[in-house]
Amino acid sequence: MISFPSTQRLVFGATVLFSMFALAPPVALAANKVKVASVADYAKCVDHDDVDPQLCLDGLRDFVKAHPEQAFAAGKAVRASANHAAAIPFFATALSSKASARRDPKVLCADPDVAMALISGLSLPGGDGSVAAVAQGILFKTCWNETHDAVLKALTEAGGSGYLASNLCPTLAEKKQANAACETKPATPPAPAASPWKDVERKGLRAEGPARTFKGTEGRTVTLVKLSGQGEAYLLRFDGFRGEWNGRTILHRAVPAGSGYNYVTQAGGGSWTGFVVRDGVHEAYPLGDKGPFEVWYDDSLSKATNPQAVVDQFMKQPR
């Protein structure tokens, strides 16, 4: 049975309520939580338009912690919901020695969902603890024989300029595996100079739309607020991190990248990507701390955040 959060309130007449509950399983309310009691529950959860899919995913994570033998089925369900990279942690659990003791890892690796998730995960920024790093471990240590054909085909098609190449080519070179995307390209004329960073005039800034707050482990949060009338300019507030960005609100600009966006600012004498969004995966890279840090959308924190207060803090803080 799925337990939906109290924030997802529906206003219906008595007749509509009766009809809804006659067709759906009973609903128990909990504060900003979705309790998932099975993989099938997760599939039902993501089909509900009135429930944030991230809450469904969080509920599935809790379920798999208590039932690791269901990790592979959970990964397939997440992959099928279009968040391919988000399936990586579930497949990693499924392929661990404890969870897969009764199943042949080769059989699990040969499932096409694994290759699709790996390609998506390896298309994200790398780094210790990142989804891409977990995907590298699965590919090179556990599932190479079963998945490398699909992964290398995707690499060839993507070329040598993206995250897929940076995550794969160094290890492929060590394994003496040739791929056209990893070949050194001949020198080319320097690219035109990038457009100068466009700051904003702090006076009179207004928020556009609600705030979106993402919560990670150990009290980390990232809050996004779009600025009105400033193009793709966003304010990102970082809390619970180490380094100079902790407790500060930093101007970023959203730049389309692959299946999502990079939120880019100016820091350390050049361009800096502070936040990455890909296929439902959100990773923070605060200046002065060792990222990436995966965070998840939190509906109750978002609704409790006054977006204009974030803007006002930005206008008041020293540059």
ZIWO-V730401 format. One record per pair of residues at least 6 apart in sequence whose ideal C-beta (glycine too) atoms are under 7 Angstrom apart, sorted by the first residue. I is the first residue (numbers start at 1). GAP is how many residues later the second one is. Records with the same first field share a line. If there is no record, write none. Layout:
I=GAP, GAP
This chain:
1=24, 25, 36, 40
2=23, 32, 33, 34, 39, 42, 43
3=25, 26, 27, 30, 31, 32
4=23, 25, 30, 47
5=25, 26, 27, 28, 29, 50, 294
6=23, 24, 25
7=25, 292, 293, 296
8=42, 43
10=40
12=8
32=266, 267, 268
34=11, 17, 21, 22, 24, 25
35=24
36=6, 9, 20, 23, 24, 27
37=26
39=31, 34, 35, 38
42=14, 17, 18, 32, 35
43=34
45=6, 11, 14
46=7, 10, 35
52=245, 247
54=242, 243
55=244
57=21, 29
58=238
60=14
64=6, 7, 10, 26, 29
68=25, 30, 31
69=30
71=19, 22, 23, 28
72=19, 22, 36
74=16
75=12, 15, 16, 19, 38, 42
76=37
78=8, 9, 12
79=8, 34, 37, 38
83=196, 197
84=32, 33, 36, 195
85=32, 35, 36, 39, 46, 193, 194, 196
86=193, 194, 195
87=26, 30
88=29, 33, 43, 46, 47
89=45
91=23, 26, 47
92=42, 46
93=6
94=6, 14
95=10, 13, 43, 47
100=8
105=37
106=40
108=6
109=33, 34, 37, 38
110=36
114=29, 33
115=32, 35, 36
118=17, 20, 21, 29, 33
119=31, 32, 35
120=159
121=10, 11, 13, 14
122=10, 13, 14, 42, 45, 46
123=39, 40, 41, 135, 155
124=6, 7, 8, 39, 152, 154, 157
125=7, 38, 151, 158, 167
126=6, 7, 37, 40, 41
127=6, 164, 165
129=163
130=153, 162
131=150, 163
132=31, 35
136=31, 35
139=8, 12
140=31
152=27
154=10
155=9, 10, 13, 24, 26
156=23, 24, 25
158=6, 7, 23
159=22
160=21, 22, 25
165=16, 17
169=13
172=7, 10
173=9
197=69
200=27, 30, 33, 51
202=113
205=22, 106, 110
206=22, 102, 105
207=18, 21, 100, 101, 103, 104
208=18, 19, 20
209=17
210=92, 97
211=12, 13, 14, 91, 94, 96, 99
212=12, 85, 90
213=8, 10, 85, 88, 89, 92
214=7, 8, 68, 81, 82, 83, 84
215=6, 80, 81, 83, 86
216=77, 78, 79
218=22
219=21
220=20, 21, 73, 75
221=18, 19, 80
222=14, 16, 53, 62, 73
223=14, 82, 87
224=10, 12
225=9, 10, 82, 85, 86
226=8
227=6, 7, 8
232=21, 22
233=18, 20
234=18, 20, 29
235=14, 16, 75, 76, 79
236=13, 14, 16, 27, 38, 39
237=12, 73
238=7, 8, 10, 46, 48
239=7, 8
241=45, 48
242=46, 47
243=43, 44, 45, 46
244=43, 44
245=41, 42, 43
248=69
249=61, 64, 65, 68
250=15, 24
251=14
252=11, 12, 13, 22, 23
253=11
254=7, 9
255=6, 7, 9
258=20
259=19, 20
260=17, 18, 19
261=16
262=11, 14
263=10, 11, 12
264=7, 8, 9
265=7, 9
266=6
267=20
268=19
272=15
273=12
274=10, 11, 12
275=9, 10
276=7
281=13
282=12, 13, 14
283=8, 9, 10, 11
284=7, 8, 9, 11
285=6, 7
